[in-house]
Amino acid sequence: MPTQIITTDDLREFKIELLDEIRNIVSKQKSDTTKKWLKSSEVRKLLNISPGTLQTLRINGTLPYTKIGGTNYYNLTDIEKLLSKNKS
């Protein structure tokens, strides 16, 4: 296998590419967490719960929601309040 020599320019270019990728990941995470309304699948993933558990939270009024068409939306603030209220 041939030997490759890595120069400081190669390292500098790698650093710039790596920082760009990190910035993209961080900006994507910020945009995901700044959403005001979440769909059911996002809430289930966020709380790590099953569809049945989410349905139970809806039915008993523990987690308020808004239904538009066939899609349920949950306010992120309501989810944060629920988590703070049930904090041990």
C-alpha positions as a Markdown table, in Angstrom:
| # | Residue | x | y | z |
|---|---|---|---|---|
| 1 | Met | 0.0 | 0.0 | 0.0 |
| 2 | Pro | 1.5 | 3.4 | -1.0 |
| 3 | Thr | 2.4 | 5.9 | 1.7 |
| 4 | Gln | 0.6 | 9.2 | 1.8 |
| 5 | Ile | 2.1 | 12.4 | 3.1 |
| 6 | Ile | -0.3 | 14.6 | 4.9 |
| 7 | Thr | 0.6 | 18.3 | 4.8 |
| 8 | Thr | -0.5 | 21.2 | 7.0 |
| 9 | Asp | -2.8 | 22.4 | 4.2 |
| 10 | Asp | -4.5 | 19.0 | 4.2 |
| 11 | Leu | -5.0 | 19.2 | 7.9 |
| 12 | Arg | -6.3 | 22.8 | 7.6 |
| 13 | Glu | -8.8 | 21.7 | 4.9 |
| 14 | Phe | -9.9 | 18.7 | 7.0 |
| 15 | Lys | -10.5 | 21.1 | 10.0 |
| 16 | Ile | -12.6 | 23.4 | 7.9 |
| 17 | Glu | -14.7 | 20.5 | 6.6 |
| 18 | Leu | -15.1 | 19.0 | 10.0 |
| 19 | Leu | -16.2 | 22.4 | 11.5 |
| 20 | Asp | -18.8 | 22.9 | 8.7 |
| 21 | Glu | -20.3 | 19.4 | 9.4 |
| 22 | Ile | -20.5 | 20.1 | 13.1 |
| 23 | Arg | -22.2 | 23.5 | 12.4 |
| 24 | Asn | -24.7 | 21.8 | 10.2 |
| 25 | Ile | -25.5 | 19.2 | 12.8 |
| 26 | Val | -25.9 | 21.8 | 15.6 |
| 27 | Ser | -28.1 | 24.1 | 13.5 |
| 28 | Lys | -30.3 | 21.1 | 12.5 |
| 29 | Gln | -30.7 | 20.2 | 16.2 |
| 30 | Lys | -31.5 | 23.8 | 17.1 |
| 31 | Ser | -34.2 | 24.0 | 14.4 |
| 32 | Asp | -35.7 | 20.7 | 15.6 |
| 33 | Thr | -35.8 | 21.8 | 19.3 |
| 34 | Thr | -37.2 | 25.2 | 18.5 |
| 35 | Lys | -40.4 | 23.9 | 17.0 |
| 36 | Lys | -43.5 | 25.0 | 18.9 |
| 37 | Trp | -45.8 | 22.2 | 17.8 |
| 38 | Leu | -44.8 | 18.6 | 17.6 |
| 39 | Lys | -46.5 | 15.7 | 15.9 |
| 40 | Ser | -47.4 | 12.5 | 17.7 |
| 41 | Ser | -44.3 | 10.6 | 16.3 |
| 42 | Glu | -42.0 | 13.4 | 17.5 |
| 43 | Val | -43.6 | 13.4 | 21.0 |
| 44 | Arg | -43.3 | 9.6 | 21.3 |
| 45 | Lys | -39.7 | 9.8 | 20.3 |
| 46 | Leu | -39.0 | 12.7 | 22.7 |
| 47 | Leu | -40.7 | 11.0 | 25.7 |
| 48 | Asn | -39.7 | 7.4 | 24.6 |
| 49 | Ile | -43.3 | 6.2 | 24.9 |
| 50 | Ser | -45.5 | 3.9 | 22.9 |
| 51 | Pro | -48.5 | 5.1 | 20.8 |
| 52 | Gly | -50.8 | 3.6 | 23.4 |
| 53 | Thr | -49.2 | 5.5 | 26.2 |
| 54 | Leu | -49.5 | 8.7 | 24.2 |
| 55 | Gln | -53.2 | 8.0 | 23.5 |
| 56 | Thr | -53.8 | 7.4 | 27.3 |
| 57 | Leu | -52.2 | 10.8 | 28.0 |
| 58 | Arg | -54.5 | 12.4 | 25.5 |
| 59 | Ile | -57.7 | 10.6 | 26.7 |
| 60 | Asn | -57.2 | 11.4 | 30.4 |
| 61 | Gly | -56.3 | 15.0 | 29.7 |
| 62 | Thr | -52.7 | 14.8 | 31.0 |
| 63 | Leu | -51.3 | 16.1 | 27.7 |
| 64 | Pro | -53.4 | 18.7 | 25.8 |
| 65 | Tyr | -53.4 | 18.4 | 22.0 |
| 66 | Thr | -54.9 | 20.0 | 18.9 |
| 67 | Lys | -56.2 | 17.9 | 16.1 |
| 68 | Ile | -56.1 | 19.3 | 12.6 |
| 69 | Gly | -57.4 | 17.0 | 9.9 |
| 70 | Gly | -56.2 | 13.6 | 11.1 |
| 71 | Thr | -53.0 | 14.8 | 12.7 |
| 72 | Asn | -52.5 | 15.5 | 16.4 |
| 73 | Tyr | -50.2 | 18.4 | 17.4 |
| 74 | Tyr | -48.8 | 18.9 | 20.9 |
| 75 | Asn | -47.4 | 22.2 | 22.2 |
| 76 | Leu | -43.8 | 21.8 | 23.3 |
| 77 | Thr | -44.5 | 24.1 | 26.3 |
| 78 | Asp | -47.2 | 21.7 | 27.5 |
| 79 | Ile | -44.8 | 18.8 | 27.3 |
| 80 | Glu | -42.1 | 20.7 | 29.3 |
| 81 | Lys | -44.7 | 21.6 | 31.9 |
| 82 | Leu | -45.8 | 18.0 | 32.2 |
| 83 | Leu | -42.2 | 16.9 | 32.7 |
| 84 | Ser | -41.5 | 19.6 | 35.3 |
| 85 | Lys | -44.7 | 18.8 | 37.2 |
| 86 | Asn | -43.9 | 15.1 | 37.4 |
| 87 | Lys | -40.2 | 15.6 | 38.2 |
| 88 | Ser | -39.0 | 13.5 | 41.2 |
